[in-house]
Amino acid sequence: MKILECTSLTKEYISGENTVKAVDDISVSFDKGEFCAVTGPSGSGKSTLLHLLSSLEAPTAGDIIYNDVKLSNYNDNQLSILRRRRFGFVFQAYNLVQELTGYENILLPVMLDGKKPDEEYLNKIIDMLGIRDRLEHQPSALSGGQQQRIAIARALANKPSVLFADEPTGNLDGKSGREVLSLLKYAGKELGVTLILVTHDLHVAEQAERVITIEDGRIVSDTKNSEG
Ligand code: ADP
């Protein structure tokens, strides 16, 4: 079942006299629960595509359709509610709030949404990610891998249907990168979350079920990966 789709998606940036087509006429769809990696060289438009699909940036042309509704029908406030409730985000730099403990960071999106925490669900993701003994620590007392696992729990806290990850292992050493990636993959499958992961690293991309390669803002291949 399709959850997210874009049609003829284009994003242009104008700098001085030059126009850069960061995303150039991309049409693609993602199924519920699938794990898809978007890969390609630096500057090929991966992050821009992720920002457009997740409504962090508005396209120059084309549509993004989430759950059969065009995002262009939503105003800014509705988009921020959509992002908070239906999308999760994991970034290379973890982006945790330094003043808060691990648990408070995880709870933040739930609190921002004015909801009562679902303790049972939160406990499940905390155990899944192996961070129970890290919850009372502030980010500065945690390793990179631990911080990213807290950030993944935070991204999952509101039970999103799509999780967007931009180079989530980019700041980690090989071993913790592999751990974080396999936890992300496992949690996505267990919870039925669609995972769209941007990476320039082919070793990371090959862990996905599907690999989309982009160059110069266009899709040059879209393959199912039997190993993924
Ligand atoms: P990638 O994630 O694959 O490294 P990006 O999506 O970051 O690629 O960038 C694609 C192209 O768009 C690059 O040429 C980049 O310089 C340009 N670009 C990205 N963001 C901006 C911006 N905010 N303003 C101007 N140009 C941008």
Residues whose N, C-alpha, C, O or C-beta is under 5 A from the ligand:
A	BS01	ADP	Y13 V20 A22 P41 S42 G43 S44 G45 K46 S47 T48
